[in-house]
Amino acid sequence: MQRRQTDARFAERVLTGVDDRGDEERIVLWIERKPGALWAVGRAVNPHLRQSDAPRGEDYVFEGYELDDALEAANAALEDDVRVLEEDGFDQGRVPPFKRSELLGPLERWFFGRR
């Protein structure tokens, strides 16, 4: 069975707002584990409207080997998007930051090949 592109995602946040035309806009931020022991942070706008669930190269805002660096990049992107949405009048409520603890369980399952 082939893994889907989203199988390596360990944590995800979805924010909702409205674009310039008044249509709903979804911003998806995630942390994933890539081959070669790389952590990656992705950010995509309206990925549900794409023909494939595969992230594009330009979706990645960080790639590196340190989990703490990935968490810092992911939370900085998340804070920026929440701030902009709030300035535009879209209250997201409490959006929890990405935390190391939520990544450790999926990392163990991914590392040992368990689902």
Rosetta constraint file for C-alpha pairs under 8 A:
AtomPair CA 3 CA 7 HARMONIC 6.22 0.50
AtomPair CA 4 CA 53 HARMONIC 7.98 0.50
AtomPair CA 5 CA 53 HARMONIC 6.49 0.50
AtomPair CA 5 CA 54 HARMONIC 5.35 0.50
AtomPair CA 5 CA 55 HARMONIC 7.54 0.50
AtomPair CA 6 CA 53 HARMONIC 7.22 0.50
AtomPair CA 6 CA 54 HARMONIC 7.44 0.50
AtomPair CA 8 CA 32 HARMONIC 5.32 0.50
AtomPair CA 8 CA 33 HARMONIC 5.54 0.50
AtomPair CA 8 CA 34 HARMONIC 7.08 0.50
AtomPair CA 8 CA 110 HARMONIC 7.51 0.50
AtomPair CA 9 CA 30 HARMONIC 6.58 0.50
AtomPair CA 9 CA 31 HARMONIC 5.79 0.50
AtomPair CA 9 CA 32 HARMONIC 4.11 0.50
AtomPair CA 9 CA 33 HARMONIC 6.66 0.50
AtomPair CA 10 CA 30 HARMONIC 7.44 0.50
AtomPair CA 10 CA 31 HARMONIC 5.78 0.50
AtomPair CA 10 CA 32 HARMONIC 5.34 0.50
AtomPair CA 10 CA 33 HARMONIC 7.34 0.50
AtomPair CA 10 CA 102 HARMONIC 7.77 0.50
AtomPair CA 10 CA 103 HARMONIC 5.71 0.50
AtomPair CA 10 CA 106 HARMONIC 5.74 0.50
AtomPair CA 10 CA 107 HARMONIC 7.25 0.50
AtomPair CA 11 CA 30 HARMONIC 5.52 0.50
AtomPair CA 11 CA 31 HARMONIC 5.39 0.50
AtomPair CA 11 CA 32 HARMONIC 7.18 0.50
AtomPair CA 11 CA 98 HARMONIC 7.31 0.50
AtomPair CA 11 CA 102 HARMONIC 7.12 0.50
AtomPair CA 11 CA 103 HARMONIC 6.68 0.50
AtomPair CA 12 CA 28 HARMONIC 7.01 0.50
AtomPair CA 12 CA 29 HARMONIC 5.66 0.50
AtomPair CA 12 CA 30 HARMONIC 4.22 0.50
AtomPair CA 12 CA 31 HARMONIC 6.59 0.50
AtomPair CA 13 CA 28 HARMONIC 5.80 0.50
AtomPair CA 13 CA 29 HARMONIC 5.28 0.50
AtomPair CA 13 CA 30 HARMONIC 6.35 0.50
AtomPair CA 13 CA 95 HARMONIC 7.97 0.50
AtomPair CA 14 CA 26 HARMONIC 6.63 0.50
AtomPair CA 14 CA 27 HARMONIC 5.67 0.50
AtomPair CA 14 CA 28 HARMONIC 4.57 0.50
AtomPair CA 14 CA 29 HARMONIC 6.48 0.50
AtomPair CA 15 CA 26 HARMONIC 5.69 0.50
AtomPair CA 15 CA 27 HARMONIC 5.06 0.50
AtomPair CA 15 CA 28 HARMONIC 6.46 0.50
AtomPair CA 15 CA 82 HARMONIC 7.57 0.50
AtomPair CA 15 CA 92 HARMONIC 6.92 0.50
AtomPair CA 16 CA 24 HARMONIC 7.04 0.50
AtomPair CA 16 CA 25 HARMONIC 5.75 0.50
AtomPair CA 16 CA 26 HARMONIC 4.69 0.50
AtomPair CA 16 CA 27 HARMONIC 6.33 0.50
AtomPair CA 16 CA 90 HARMONIC 7.87 0.50
AtomPair CA 16 CA 92 HARMONIC 7.44 0.50
AtomPair CA 17 CA 24 HARMONIC 5.88 0.50
AtomPair CA 17 CA 25 HARMONIC 5.10 0.50
AtomPair CA 17 CA 26 HARMONIC 6.45 0.50
AtomPair CA 17 CA 85 HARMONIC 6.47 0.50
AtomPair CA 17 CA 90 HARMONIC 6.13 0.50
AtomPair CA 18 CA 22 HARMONIC 5.41 0.50
AtomPair CA 18 CA 23 HARMONIC 5.36 0.50
AtomPair CA 18 CA 24 HARMONIC 4.50 0.50
AtomPair CA 18 CA 25 HARMONIC 4.98 0.50
AtomPair CA 19 CA 23 HARMONIC 5.50 0.50
AtomPair CA 19 CA 24 HARMONIC 6.33 0.50
AtomPair CA 19 CA 25 HARMONIC 5.67 0.50
AtomPair CA 25 CA 45 HARMONIC 6.94 0.50
AtomPair CA 25 CA 46 HARMONIC 6.00 0.50
AtomPair CA 26 CA 45 HARMONIC 5.71 0.50
AtomPair CA 26 CA 46 HARMONIC 4.93 0.50
AtomPair CA 26 CA 47 HARMONIC 7.73 0.50
AtomPair CA 27 CA 43 HARMONIC 6.99 0.50
AtomPair CA 27 CA 44 HARMONIC 5.79 0.50
AtomPair CA 27 CA 45 HARMONIC 4.54 0.50
AtomPair CA 27 CA 46 HARMONIC 6.17 0.50
AtomPair CA 27 CA 47 HARMONIC 7.99 0.50
AtomPair CA 28 CA 42 HARMONIC 7.88 0.50
AtomPair CA 28 CA 43 HARMONIC 5.60 0.50
AtomPair CA 28 CA 44 HARMONIC 5.31 0.50
AtomPair CA 28 CA 45 HARMONIC 6.36 0.50
AtomPair CA 28 CA 46 HARMONIC 7.56 0.50
AtomPair CA 28 CA 47 HARMONIC 7.49 0.50
AtomPair CA 29 CA 41 HARMONIC 7.24 0.50
AtomPair CA 29 CA 42 HARMONIC 5.52 0.50
AtomPair CA 29 CA 43 HARMONIC 4.42 0.50
AtomPair CA 29 CA 44 HARMONIC 6.62 0.50
AtomPair CA 29 CA 74 HARMONIC 7.34 0.50
AtomPair CA 29 CA 77 HARMONIC 7.94 0.50
AtomPair CA 29 CA 78 HARMONIC 7.09 0.50
AtomPair CA 30 CA 41 HARMONIC 5.65 0.50
AtomPair CA 30 CA 42 HARMONIC 5.24 0.50
AtomPair CA 30 CA 43 HARMONIC 6.62 0.50
AtomPair CA 30 CA 74 HARMONIC 7.29 0.50
AtomPair CA 31 CA 39 HARMONIC 7.09 0.50
AtomPair CA 31 CA 40 HARMONIC 5.71 0.50
AtomPair CA 31 CA 41 HARMONIC 4.59 0.50
AtomPair CA 31 CA 42 HARMONIC 6.45 0.50
AtomPair CA 31 CA 70 HARMONIC 7.36 0.50
AtomPair CA 31 CA 71 HARMONIC 7.93 0.50
AtomPair CA 31 CA 74 HARMONIC 7.09 0.50
AtomPair CA 32 CA 39 HARMONIC 5.91 0.50
AtomPair CA 32 CA 40 HARMONIC 5.27 0.50
AtomPair CA 32 CA 41 HARMONIC 6.43 0.50
AtomPair CA 32 CA 42 HARMONIC 7.89 0.50
AtomPair CA 33 CA 37 HARMONIC 6.85 0.50
AtomPair CA 33 CA 38 HARMONIC 5.86 0.50
AtomPair CA 33 CA 39 HARMONIC 4.82 0.50
AtomPair CA 33 CA 40 HARMONIC 6.20 0.50
AtomPair CA 33 CA 107 HARMONIC 7.98 0.50
AtomPair CA 34 CA 38 HARMONIC 5.04 0.50
AtomPair CA 34 CA 39 HARMONIC 6.10 0.50
AtomPair CA 34 CA 40 HARMONIC 6.80 0.50
AtomPair CA 37 CA 65 HARMONIC 6.40 0.50
AtomPair CA 38 CA 63 HARMONIC 6.35 0.50
AtomPair CA 38 CA 64 HARMONIC 5.34 0.50
AtomPair CA 38 CA 65 HARMONIC 4.94 0.50
AtomPair CA 38 CA 66 HARMONIC 7.93 0.50
AtomPair CA 39 CA 62 HARMONIC 7.89 0.50
AtomPair CA 39 CA 63 HARMONIC 5.58 0.50
AtomPair CA 39 CA 64 HARMONIC 5.36 0.50
AtomPair CA 39 CA 65 HARMONIC 5.75 0.50
AtomPair CA 39 CA 66 HARMONIC 6.97 0.50
AtomPair CA 39 CA 67 HARMONIC 6.51 0.50
AtomPair CA 39 CA 70 HARMONIC 6.27 0.50
AtomPair CA 40 CA 60 HARMONIC 6.85 0.50
AtomPair CA 40 CA 61 HARMONIC 7.67 0.50
AtomPair CA 40 CA 62 HARMONIC 5.43 0.50
AtomPair CA 40 CA 63 HARMONIC 4.34 0.50
AtomPair CA 40 CA 64 HARMONIC 6.59 0.50
AtomPair CA 40 CA 70 HARMONIC 6.56 0.50
AtomPair CA 41 CA 60 HARMONIC 5.75 0.50
AtomPair CA 41 CA 61 HARMONIC 5.71 0.50
AtomPair CA 41 CA 62 HARMONIC 5.05 0.50
AtomPair CA 41 CA 63 HARMONIC 6.56 0.50
AtomPair CA 41 CA 70 HARMONIC 6.34 0.50
AtomPair CA 41 CA 73 HARMONIC 7.08 0.50
AtomPair CA 41 CA 74 HARMONIC 5.88 0.50
AtomPair CA 42 CA 55 HARMONIC 7.87 0.50
AtomPair CA 42 CA 59 HARMONIC 5.31 0.50
AtomPair CA 42 CA 60 HARMONIC 4.28 0.50
AtomPair CA 42 CA 61 HARMONIC 5.70 0.50
AtomPair CA 42 CA 62 HARMONIC 7.16 0.50
AtomPair CA 42 CA 74 HARMONIC 7.89 0.50
AtomPair CA 43 CA 59 HARMONIC 5.22 0.50
AtomPair CA 43 CA 60 HARMONIC 6.24 0.50
AtomPair CA 43 CA 61 HARMONIC 6.82 0.50
AtomPair CA 44 CA 55 HARMONIC 7.88 0.50
AtomPair CA 44 CA 59 HARMONIC 5.52 0.50
AtomPair CA 46 CA 50 HARMONIC 7.53 0.50
AtomPair CA 47 CA 53 HARMONIC 7.12 0.50
AtomPair CA 48 CA 53 HARMONIC 7.61 0.50
AtomPair CA 55 CA 59 HARMONIC 6.24 0.50
AtomPair CA 56 CA 60 HARMONIC 7.56 0.50
AtomPair CA 61 CA 73 HARMONIC 7.52 0.50
AtomPair CA 62 CA 70 HARMONIC 6.73 0.50
AtomPair CA 62 CA 73 HARMONIC 6.56 0.50
AtomPair CA 63 CA 70 HARMONIC 7.31 0.50
AtomPair CA 64 CA 69 HARMONIC 7.38 0.50
AtomPair CA 64 CA 70 HARMONIC 7.04 0.50
AtomPair CA 66 CA 70 HARMONIC 6.49 0.50
AtomPair CA 67 CA 71 HARMONIC 6.19 0.50
AtomPair CA 67 CA 100 HARMONIC 7.78 0.50
AtomPair CA 68 CA 72 HARMONIC 6.16 0.50
AtomPair CA 68 CA 100 HARMONIC 7.79 0.50
AtomPair CA 69 CA 73 HARMONIC 6.20 0.50
AtomPair CA 70 CA 74 HARMONIC 6.01 0.50
AtomPair CA 71 CA 75 HARMONIC 6.00 0.50
AtomPair CA 71 CA 98 HARMONIC 6.37 0.50
AtomPair CA 71 CA 99 HARMONIC 6.99 0.50
AtomPair CA 71 CA 100 HARMONIC 7.32 0.50
AtomPair CA 72 CA 76 HARMONIC 6.07 0.50
AtomPair CA 73 CA 77 HARMONIC 6.24 0.50
AtomPair CA 74 CA 78 HARMONIC 6.09 0.50
AtomPair CA 74 CA 98 HARMONIC 7.03 0.50
AtomPair CA 75 CA 79 HARMONIC 5.97 0.50
AtomPair CA 75 CA 97 HARMONIC 5.96 0.50
AtomPair CA 75 CA 98 HARMONIC 6.16 0.50
AtomPair CA 76 CA 80 HARMONIC 6.20 0.50
AtomPair CA 77 CA 81 HARMONIC 6.26 0.50
AtomPair CA 78 CA 82 HARMONIC 6.14 0.50
AtomPair CA 78 CA 97 HARMONIC 7.58 0.50
AtomPair CA 79 CA 83 HARMONIC 6.04 0.50
AtomPair CA 80 CA 84 HARMONIC 6.24 0.50
AtomPair CA 81 CA 85 HARMONIC 6.13 0.50
AtomPair CA 82 CA 86 HARMONIC 6.07 0.50
AtomPair CA 82 CA 92 HARMONIC 6.93 0.50
AtomPair CA 83 CA 87 HARMONIC 6.13 0.50
AtomPair CA 84 CA 88 HARMONIC 6.24 0.50
AtomPair CA 85 CA 89 HARMONIC 6.37 0.50
AtomPair CA 85 CA 90 HARMONIC 5.17 0.50
AtomPair CA 85 CA 91 HARMONIC 7.00 0.50
AtomPair CA 85 CA 92 HARMONIC 7.67 0.50
AtomPair CA 86 CA 90 HARMONIC 4.89 0.50
AtomPair CA 86 CA 91 HARMONIC 5.29 0.50
AtomPair CA 86 CA 92 HARMONIC 7.26 0.50
AtomPair CA 98 CA 102 HARMONIC 7.51 0.50
AtomPair CA 99 CA 103 HARMONIC 7.04 0.50
AtomPair CA 100 CA 104 HARMONIC 6.56 0.50
AtomPair CA 101 CA 105 HARMONIC 7.58 0.50
AtomPair CA 102 CA 106 HARMONIC 7.64 0.50
AtomPair CA 103 CA 107 HARMONIC 6.00 0.50
AtomPair CA 104 CA 108 HARMONIC 6.18 0.50
AtomPair CA 105 CA 109 HARMONIC 6.38 0.50
AtomPair CA 106 CA 110 HARMONIC 5.93 0.50
AtomPair CA 107 CA 111 HARMONIC 5.87 0.50
AtomPair CA 108 CA 112 HARMONIC 6.11 0.50
AtomPair CA 109 CA 113 HARMONIC 5.77 0.50
AtomPair CA 109 CA 114 HARMONIC 4.68 0.50
AtomPair CA 109 CA 115 HARMONIC 6.17 0.50
AtomPair CA 110 CA 114 HARMONIC 6.13 0.50
AtomPair CA 110 CA 115 HARMONIC 7.36 0.50
